[in-house]
Amino acid sequence: MQRLQHILFGLPPPPPPATNDKSSVSGSSPGNYQPSISDVLQVKETLLEKLPLELIDVVIDAAEYWPHTTSINTPPAESPFCIRGDANHENQFILRTPPLGFVPVSDWRNTTADTDTITDVGPELEGTGRLSWSLDTSPKLAQSSDIPQAKGSLTDEVLKGWEATSNPREKFPCRKIVFTIRSRDQGWGGSSADRGSYRGSFTWFDVGLERMIAYREGTTADDKEYDSTPSSTCESPIVCSTYTVLPAAAPAPNPDDPPNASDHPLLPGPMCIQKNVTADQTAKEHRIVWSVDDNINPESPEADELENRGRGRATATGEFVRNLKLGDSVTVWQKARFHGWANFLEYLKVEVYWAV
């Protein structure tokens, strides 16, 4: 609310929150208070007494007064999660956010996997039982064209239920994604000229995208009929799963077979979230913000600066955030390439903010 008062009435901005974190590389730390959906709707209702809705949305966005979900992966302090640059373990799926617009019920517990991956779960759909969400299941490989998107499907019905609860805006519902990563490489190797910089780094983190799909318990996401009976009298609980859109599925050797592997590039690409500092044994924390308002051309000098900070050149176009839809999940992949290179993860947090 302090930020709203500053914007509306010209009051001095609140002081920045105190922080002892001196290893943050990108972005500024948000305040401790994070509004809920009801908080935002209450503020909008109050402002409607004096202002038109269009102006209210501008004010809300300027204050970044948005609800959000938080997903965290924290390996044990004594044994950071490590992947090494070999053919069998060089690409590791490590986190999935709840789908955009997914809101937990208040009386439902958090789920904690063996790797301390935490996310909210819920909500409840009338007459069909609980819906729960998990971050630790393996990605389901499919071409994006294989994902049913028919209106009136069970998936569409579930998304409408989420929409009624989370109240996302119709245009560009996602407003910001914040990645916080504390990690390092093996601490040696590479060219001596590259050490201490992000040049020549072969350990990094990539972004992925999954799309939600719903089906009845007792069927599977491969059944052709699972997504076509929203009004069925069947009382089987609804199960929510996802299909992987990014990384793309690698073609199977036999064109008639379904995909069984993802297509991961050999080197960090233009959508690389963050590289590790080259040959540095000290873990560094990076805070990377992707915003709906980002508009940096991947071929510009500004993109050169992104690359100098260990980010992909296309990570500040804003396209990834603007293209997120209700039901989409953001995923993070841990990467390492070439013999001797290792990627050690100490902490990962992904916050997804949306406008209501």
C-alpha positions in Angstrom: 0.0 0.0 0.0 2.9 2.4 0.6 3.9 2.1 -3.0 0.3 2.9 -4.1 0.3 6.0 -1.9 3.6 7.1 -3.3 2.3 6.8 -6.9 -1.2 8.2 -6.3 -0.5 11.1 -3.9 3.2 12.0 -4.5 4.3 10.8 -1.1 8.0 10.0 -0.7 8.8 6.4 -1.7 9.3 3.9 1.1 12.9 3.1 2.0 14.4 0.0 0.3 14.3 -3.1 2.5 17.5 -3.8 4.4 19.5 -6.6 3.1 22.8 -8.3 3.9 22.9 -10.1 0.6 25.9 -8.7 -1.3 26.0 -11.4 -4.0 22.8 -10.4 -5.8 23.7 -9.8 -9.4 20.5 -8.7 -11.0 17.4 -6.8 -10.0 16.4 -5.2 -6.6 14.9 -7.0 -3.6 11.2 -6.6 -3.2 9.5 -5.6 0.1 8.5 -8.2 2.6 4.8 -7.7 2.0 3.3 -9.6 -0.9 -0.5 -9.0 -1.6 -3.0 -11.8 -2.0 -5.7 -11.8 -4.7 -8.3 -10.5 -2.2 -5.9 -7.7 -1.2 -5.6 -6.5 -4.8 -9.3 -6.8 -5.5 -10.1 -4.8 -2.3 -7.7 -2.0 -3.3 -9.2 -1.9 -6.8 -12.7 -1.7 -5.3 -11.7 1.2 -3.1 -10.0 3.1 -5.9 -13.1 2.6 -8.2 -14.9 5.1 -6.0 -12.6 7.8 -7.5 -10.9 6.5 -10.6 -11.8 4.6 -13.8 -10.7 1.0 -14.0 -8.2 1.7 -16.8 -6.3 4.1 -14.7 -6.5 1.8 -11.6 -4.8 -0.9 -13.6 -2.0 1.5 -14.6 -1.5 2.4 -10.9 -1.6 -1.2 -9.8 1.0 -2.2 -12.4 3.2 0.8 -11.6 3.2 -0.3 -7.9 3.7 -4.0 -9.0 0.8 -4.7 -6.6 0.3 -8.3 -7.9 -0.4 -11.7 -6.3 2.2 -14.4 -7.0 3.2 -18.0 -6.4 6.6 -19.1 -5.1 8.4 -22.4 -5.8 11.6 -23.3 -4.0 14.3 -26.1 -4.4 16.8 -26.2 -1.6 19.2 -29.1 -1.5 20.8 -30.1 1.8 23.4 -27.5 2.8 26.1 -30.2 3.2 25.5 -31.6 -0.3 24.5 -29.2 -3.1 22.7 -30.8 -6.0 25.4 -31.5 -8.6 25.2 -32.5 -12.3 28.2 -33.2 -14.4 29.0 -32.8 -18.0 28.5 -36.3 -19.3 26.0 -37.7 -21.8 23.8 -39.3 -19.1 23.4 -36.5 -16.6 24.2 -33.2 -18.3 20.5 -32.0 -18.5 18.5 -32.1 -15.3 14.9 -31.0 -14.7 14.9 -29.4 -11.2 11.7 -27.3 -10.7 8.2 -26.7 -12.0 6.1 -23.8 -10.9 2.3 -24.1 -10.3 0.4 -23.3 -13.4 -0.4 -19.6 -13.9 -3.7 -18.9 -12.2 -3.4 -21.9 -9.8 -4.6 -20.8 -6.3 -4.2 -23.0 -3.2 -7.1 -23.7 -0.8 -6.4 -22.3 2.7 -6.8 -25.6 4.5 -4.5 -27.6 2.3 -0.9 -28.5 3.2 2.2 -27.8 1.2 3.9 -30.7 -0.5 7.6 -31.4 0.2 9.5 -33.8 -2.1 12.7 -35.5 -1.1 14.7 -32.6 -2.6 12.7 -30.1 -0.5 10.8 -28.8 -3.5 7.9 -26.8 -2.2 4.8 -25.5 -3.9 1.2 -24.7 -3.0 -1.5 -27.2 -3.8 -5.3 -27.0 -4.4 -7.9 -25.8 -5.3 -11.2 -27.7 -5.1 -13.5 -28.1 -8.0 -17.2 -28.5 -7.2 -18.3 -32.1 -7.3 -15.0 -33.6 -8.4 -12.8 -33.7 -5.4 -9.4 -32.2 -4.7 -6.9 -31.1 -7.3 -3.3 -31.3 -6.2 -0.1 -30.1 -7.8 3.4 -31.6 -7.7 6.8 -30.2 -8.8 8.8 -33.4 -8.7 7.2 -35.6 -11.4 9.1 -36.1 -14.7 8.2 -33.9 -17.6 5.8 -35.5 -20.1 7.2 -35.2 -23.6 5.0 -34.2 -26.4 4.9 -31.8 -29.4 3.0 -28.7 -28.6 0.7 -29.5 -31.5 -0.4 -32.7 -29.7 -1.9 -30.8 -26.7 -5.7 -30.7 -27.0 -7.0 -27.1 -26.7 -10.7 -27.7 -27.6 -13.2 -25.3 -26.1 -15.5 -27.1 -23.7 -13.0 -29.8 -22.8 -12.3 -30.9 -19.3 -9.1 -28.8 -19.3 -11.0 -25.8 -20.4 -13.5 -26.3 -17.5 -10.7 -26.6 -15.0 -9.0 -23.4 -16.4 -12.4 -21.6 -16.1 -12.5 -22.6 -12.4 -9.0 -21.3 -11.8 -9.9 -18.1 -13.7 -12.9 -17.5 -11.4 -10.6 -17.9 -8.4 -7.4 -16.1 -9.5 -9.1 -13.4 -11.6 -6.3 -12.9 -14.1 -6.4 -10.1 -16.6 -7.3 -11.2 -20.1 -4.3 -9.6 -21.8 -0.8 -10.5 -20.6 -1.9 -12.0 -17.3 1.7 -12.8 -16.2 3.6 -9.6 -15.3 6.9 -10.7 -13.9 9.0 -13.8 -13.2 11.8 -13.6 -10.7 14.5 -16.3 -10.6 16.8 -16.5 -7.6 19.7 -19.0 -8.1 22.7 -19.7 -5.8 25.1 -21.9 -7.6 28.7 -22.4 -8.7 30.8 -24.6 -11.1 33.7 -27.0 -10.2 36.1 -24.1 -9.5 38.8 -24.9 -12.0 39.3 -25.4 -15.7 38.6 -23.3 -18.7 40.8 -20.5 -20.2 42.7 -18.4 -17.6 41.4 -15.3 -19.4 37.8 -16.4 -18.7 38.1 -17.2 -15.0 36.0 -14.9 -12.8 33.8 -13.9 -15.8 30.9 -15.6 -17.5 32.8 -16.2 -20.7 33.6 -19.8 -21.4 31.2 -21.0 -18.8 29.7 -24.5 -19.6 27.4 -24.7 -16.6 24.1 -22.8 -16.6 20.3 -22.9 -16.1 17.7 -22.9 -18.9 14.0 -22.0 -18.8 11.3 -24.4 -19.9 7.5 -24.2 -20.5 4.7 -26.7 -19.7 1.0 -26.5 -20.4 -1.6 -27.9 -18.1 -4.1 -30.6 -19.1 -6.8 -32.3 -17.1 -8.2 -35.8 -17.2 -10.2 -38.2 -14.9 -8.5 -40.5 -12.5 -8.4 -44.0 -14.0 -7.6 -42.6 -17.5 -4.3 -41.3 -18.6 -3.1 -38.2 -20.4 -2.5 -40.4 -23.4 -6.2 -41.5 -23.7 -7.9 -39.7 -26.6 -11.2 -39.4 -24.6 -9.8 -38.1 -21.4 -10.2 -34.4 -22.2 -13.6 -34.5 -23.8 -16.2 -35.1 -21.1 -16.4 -32.1 -18.8 -20.1 -32.6 -18.0 -19.8 -36.4 -17.4 -21.6 -37.9 -14.5 -18.4 -39.7 -13.7 -17.3 -39.0 -10.1 -13.7 -39.9 -10.6 -11.4 -37.1 -9.3 -9.8 -34.8 -11.8 -6.1 -35.2 -12.2 -4.0 -32.3 -13.6 -0.8 -33.0 -15.6 1.3 -31.1 -18.1 2.8 -31.4 -21.5 6.2 -30.1 -22.2 6.4 -27.2 -24.8 10.0 -26.2 -24.1 12.4 -27.8 -24.4 11.0 -29.2 -27.6 10.8 -32.9 -28.0 13.6 -34.5 -30.0 12.3 -36.6 -33.0 12.2 -40.4 -32.3 14.4 -42.6 -34.5 11.2 -44.2 -35.8 8.8 -41.4 -37.0 5.8 -43.6 -35.8 7.1 -43.7 -32.2 6.3 -41.0 -29.6 9.1 -38.7 -28.5 11.2 -40.1 -25.7 13.8 -37.3 -25.2 14.0 -33.5 -25.1 16.1 -31.6 -27.6 18.7 -29.7 -25.5 21.3 -27.5 -27.3 25.0 -28.2 -26.8 25.8 -24.6 -25.6 24.0 -21.9 -23.6 21.4 -20.3 -25.9 19.7 -17.0 -26.2 17.1 -18.0 -23.5 19.7 -19.1 -20.9 18.4 -17.9 -17.5 21.9 -17.6 -16.0 25.4 -19.0 -16.3 27.7 -19.7 -13.4 30.9 -17.7 -13.0 33.7 -19.6 -14.7 36.1 -21.6 -12.5 34.9 -20.1 -9.2 34.5 -22.3 -6.1 32.4 -19.7 -4.3 28.7 -20.0 -4.9 27.1 -16.7 -6.1 23.5 -15.7 -5.9 21.9 -14.2 -8.9 18.5 -12.6 -9.0 17.1 -12.4 -12.5 13.9 -10.5 -13.3 11.9 -11.1 -16.5 9.2 -8.5 -17.0 6.2 -8.1 -19.3 7.6 -4.6 -20.1 11.0 -5.8 -21.2 11.9 -4.8 -24.7 15.6 -5.4 -25.4 16.5 -6.4 -28.9 18.7 -9.5 -28.8 21.1 -7.9 -31.3 21.4 -4.6 -29.4 24.3 -3.3 -27.2 22.0 -3.8 -24.2 21.9 -7.5 -25.1 25.7 -7.5 -25.1 25.5 -6.3 -21.5 23.1 -9.1 -20.6 25.5 -11.6 -22.1 28.4 -10.0 -20.0 26.2 -10.7 -16.9 25.8 -14.4 -17.8 22.3 -14.1 -19.3 21.0 -15.2 -22.6 20.7 -12.4 -25.2 16.9 -13.0 -25.7 15.9 -13.1 -22.0 14.8 -9.4 -21.9 12.6 -9.2 -24.9 9.5 -9.7 -22.7 8.2 -12.3 -25.1 8.3 -15.3 -22.8 6.3 -13.4 -20.1 3.8 -11.9 -22.5 3.1 -15.3 -24.1 2.3 -17.1 -20.9 -1.3 -18.3 -20.7 -3.5 -19.4 -17.9 -2.5 -22.9 -16.9 1.2 -22.6 -18.1 4.0 -23.7 -15.8 7.6 -22.4 -15.9 10.3 -25.0 -15.5 14.0 -24.7 -14.8 16.7 -27.1 -16.1 20.2 -27.4 -14.7 22.9 -27.9 -17.4 26.6 -28.9 -17.6 28.7 -29.7 -20.6 32.1 -31.4 -21.3 34.2 -33.6 -19.2 35.3 -32.1 -15.9 32.6 -29.5 -15.7 30.1 -29.6 -12.9 27.1 -27.5 -11.9 26.4 -27.2 -8.1 23.0 -25.9 -7.0 22.6 -24.6 -3.5 19.2 -22.7 -3.8 16.6 -22.0 -6.4 13.4 -19.9 -6.1 11.0 -18.9 -8.9 8.3 -16.3 -8.2 5.5 -15.8 -10.8 3.5 -12.6 -10.6 0.2 -12.1 -12.4 -2.3 -9.2 -12.7 -5.9 -9.4 -11.5 
